[in-house]
Every structure is written in structure tokens, then in C-alpha cells.
Amino acid sequence: MSYVSSITPNDLKLKRFSYFNASNSLGMIIGSLIGGNLGVTNYRLTFIVQIIICVFSIILIIIFFKDNTIKNNDLKFKFKILNFKYLKEIKKSNKFTYLILIIMILTFLSIQGYLSTISYYVEDVLNLPTSINGLILGSTGAFTIITNLLIIPIIVKKFNSKSIYMFAILLCGSSIIISMLTKNQYITSIFLLIFIATQTLITPTIQSVLLENSNQNHSELLGLQNGFKAIGSFLGSILSGLLFNVWFKLPFILVGISLILSFIILKSFKEKRLRL
């Protein structure tokens, strides 16, 4: 992601990120289908195939990717788990970028919470095999490919990344809550499909919003983004597991609340800025 960002101008970032996410989703589809089928036979095969693909990917990166980093022999290597100093600088110089990083926790809490809960629901509530779970995750990836390759390149011509992101999180949050609170199976299915289709807009748009509105070092910024993303994903996995034991619909409702809360926070920030 950092490499794509460094070679892409701001006005093309969302479009390039959408292509990047489309290729990533294609890999998820293939991986979900392979993992689901191999998991039924022998789960060890899943990890063996994963290792082989990772090694092959490293070889391709070495062959085809050029090093575009600026060489500085005087610069000493420093290993930092989390650069708090850089984070404080962002908070002082660009509060909007800092806000997006915070919202990223809620966003990926929602995404990971949904992915984890779907797996629990399919295997524990519906008692379906792992191959079906792989098929469901693969179909989600198919929606992502369609969205990133066809829809985003069209709508980005009329709307900016922030507007698309706010629309996506509001629609996603509302649709999944409605689908969980209604007893009509048809309404539930329709709003779940709306959620699955719309949530594919979230990842590329929030990444684009983060980088388009910042003049900081994009590599370091993406490193911070991955840190906040990891926090959100961790919380999403933990909370979905805990809430699922209480009531299987609670994790889905948490997903919706987190997305709507993200919308409210971002909208409130915009209104405060307008008053200045």
C-alpha cells in the first residue's frame, strides 16, 4: 500500500487504491475457497499452501518492484513499535488526519467484527461445513472486485473520497442494524446484501481520505494506519466472540453502531470547522 501511495498522485489515489483492493479481494476469494476446501480434508495443507504462496510472492516482489526509497547513508536504522512522537506531531499539525486515524479503529472493528461473526454464525448456528464459510467469504470478495473495478472509478468522477466514505459507513451501519432487528426474512436478506455490497467501499475510501488530506510522510502515516487498523481488528475479533455467546445478533448490531458512530464523529468535526 505504501508503494502504491508513493508512486500515485493525490487525484488518482482512490482509483489506484480501488484497483489495489480489487486484486486483494481476488486473492481473498481464491484463498477462501482453497482454505475452505483444504480445511475439510486436512487443515495442515492450508498452512503449507499459504507458506508456498508467500514465498512465491516475495520472489515476485524482488523481481518486479523497484526500490523507490531515498538513500541516506547518514540515517541510522531505528526500530519503533509505535512512533508516539510522530503521532503527537500529527495531532498538533493536522487534526483531521488524527481524527481519521481514530475513526479507523471503529471502522476496522466493524469490518473484522462482521467477518468473525459470519464465520461463527455459519459454523456454530447454521452448523454448515467450513467449505460453505469459504464460499460466503469468497462471495464477499466478488462484491469487492465489482465495486473497486467498476463502481468506484465511476463515482469518483462526481464525488470526493470523504463523501463516498461517509455515505458508505452510514448506509452500512443502518442496513446491518435494520437486518438484525427485523423478523421478516426477505427484509433481512435485502439489507444484508446492501451491507455486503456497500461495505466494499469503506477500505479504499478511508485510505484515500487519510492520504489526500495529509502532507506527512506517507510511509510513516501508513505505518500508523496499520497500527490503528490492527487495534480495530483485534477489538472486533474479541468483542464479536464475547457478544456472540450472549446473543448471535449482538456482534452485527455492534458493527452497525460503530459505523454510525464513525459517521457522527466525522460529521461533527465538519460542522465545527464550518463555525470557525
VENRA-V553883 format. One record per residue. RES is the residue in one small letter. SS is DSSP state (H for helix, E for strand, L for the rest). Layout:
RES/SS ; RES/SS
This chain:
m/L ; s/H ; y/H ; v/H ; s/H ; s/H ; i/L ; t/L ; p/L ; n/H ; d/H ; l/H ; k/H ; l/H ; k/H ; r/H ; f/H ; s/H ; y/H ; f/H ; n/H ; a/H ; s/H ; n/H ; s/H ; l/H ; g/H ; m/H ; i/H ; i/H ; g/H ; s/H ; l/H ; i/H ; g/H ; g/H ; n/H ; l/H ; g/H ; v/H ; t/H ; n/L ; y/H ; r/H ; l/H ; t/H ; f/H ; i/H ; v/H ; q/H ; i/H ; i/H ; i/H ; c/H ; v/H ; f/H ; s/H ; i/H ; i/H ; l/H ; i/H ; i/H ; i/H ; f/H ; f/L ; k/L ; d/L ; n/L ; t/L ; i/L ; k/L ; n/L ; n/L ; d/L ; l/L ; k/L ; f/L ; k/L ; f/L ; k/L ; i/L ; l/L ; n/L ; f/H ; k/H ; y/H ; l/H ; k/H ; e/H ; i/H ; k/H ; k/H ; s/H ; n/L ; k/H ; f/H ; t/H ; y/H ; l/H ; i/H ; l/H ; i/H ; i/H ; m/H ; i/H ; l/H ; t/H ; f/H ; l/H ; s/H ; i/H ; q/H ; g/H ; y/H ; l/H ; s/H ; t/H ; i/H ; s/H ; y/H ; y/H ; v/H ; e/H ; d/H ; v/H ; l/L ; n/L ; l/L ; p/L ; t/H ; s/H ; i/H ; n/H ; g/H ; l/H ; i/H ; l/H ; g/H ; s/H ; t/H ; g/H ; a/H ; f/H ; t/H ; i/H ; i/H ; t/H ; n/H ; l/H ; l/H ; i/H ; i/H ; p/H ; i/H ; i/H ; v/L ; k/L ; k/L ; f/L ; n/L ; s/H ; k/H ; s/H ; i/H ; y/H ; m/H ; f/H ; a/H ; i/H ; l/H ; l/H ; c/H ; g/H ; s/H ; s/H ; i/H ; i/H ; i/H ; s/H ; m/H ; l/H ; t/L ; k/L ; n/L ; q/H ; y/H ; i/H ; t/H ; s/H ; i/H ; f/H ; l/H ; l/H ; i/H ; f/H ; i/H ; a/H ; t/H ; q/H ; t/H ; l/H ; i/H ; t/H ; p/H ; t/H ; i/H ; q/H ; s/H ; v/H ; l/H ; l/H ; e/H ; n/L ; s/L ; n/L ; q/L ; n/L ; h/H ; s/H ; e/H ; l/H ; l/H ; g/H ; l/H ; q/H ; n/H ; g/H ; f/H ; k/H ; a/H ; i/H ; g/H ; s/H ; f/H ; l/H ; g/H ; s/H ; i/H ; l/H ; s/H ; g/H ; l/H ; l/H ; f/H ; n/H ; v/H ; w/L ; f/L ; k/L ; l/H ; p/H ; f/H ; i/H ; l/H ; v/H ; g/H ; i/H ; s/H ; l/H ; i/H ; l/H ; s/H ; f/H ; i/H ; i/H ; l/H ; k/H ; s/H ; f/H ; k/H ; e/H ; k/H ; r/H ; l/H ; r/H ; l/L
